[in-house]
Amino acid sequence: MACKHDGQAALEEFKDAFERHKKDGLFNGLEELHRSWGHLSETGSHATVMAICDQFVNSSTDTEVVWGLKYCGLDIVKWEKSVFWLLLTCFTMEQTFFWGL
């Protein structure tokens, strides 16, 4: 599958696979969880070669070679915000599933 940023056709393919009909199907009546799903799906890592390459980090200096892989796929600032969003999503899921609100 092409990256959604590779033009209009790729964007439409992405929307068909990941966005369209989810709100009315899987998330029917669960608007807040649908919004959380949309946000979290944009911040997590995806299992493609390009996604792995995007997570590769080279922190080498003139005297040291340091390679790494950002496991979660995010820099620390985005990771902190994502953890907060995850906590809010867990709260929403608890409210929805156990309290019916």
N, C-alpha and C positions, 0 to 999 in steps of 0.2 A: 504494500500500500504506500502510496506517495505521502509525503508530508503535507499537511493541510495548508502550509504556506507556499506551496509550489504552483499556485495559480488557482483560477476559479474551478476548473475541473477537479483538481485535487481537493479543494475545499468542499465541493459538493459530495465527493466520495466520502470524505471524513464525516460530514454531517449525516449522510445516509447510514454510516456504520455506527456512529457514536451519539448522535443527537436527536435525530428525527424519531418521533413516535414514542420515545422513552417516557415523556411526561404524561401522555395519555394512556400508556400501557403499564409498564412496570411501576411508574410513580403516580398512578392515577389516585388523586386525592391526597398526595403527599408532596405538596409543592415545596415546602421548606427542605425536605430531604432531596428532592430533585435539584434544587439550587445548590445544596452542599455537594451532591454527586458531581455536578458540572464544575464546581470550583476545584474539588479534590482531583478530578480526572485531569485537570490542567497542570497540577503541581507534582504529580507522581511520576515515577519513571516508567517507561514503556519498554517492552522486550523486543527491541529492534537493534540492528547493528548501529544505526545512526544515533539512537538514544544512548547506547553504551559509549560511543565515541564522544558524544556531547558531555558525558560525565567524567571523562578522562581529564586529569589535572597534571600539569607539568610544573613543578615548583623548583626547578633546577637553578643553581647558581653557577658561578665560574668554577667553584671548587667542589660542588656536590650535585649529584643527580638524584632527584626526588620525583617519583611518579606516584600518582594515586588515583583512586576512583571514588568519586562522591557517591556513596552507596544509595542515598535517598534521591540523588539527582538534583539537589538544590544547594544553593549557597546558604550560609548560616542565617542570614537575615530572613530569607524566604522560608527556611526550615522553621524558624521560631514562629512565624506567622501561621504556617501550616499546622503546627502542633496546636496552636490556639484554635484554629478552624476545626481540627479534628475533635478537640474537646467539646466545642459547641455542637458538632454533629452527633457525638455520642449522647450529649444531653437531649438533643432533639429526638434521636432514636428511642431513648428511654421514655421520653414523654409520649411519643407516638405509640410504641409497642406495648408499654405497660400501663399507661394511664389513659390512652385513647384520646389525647388532646391534640 
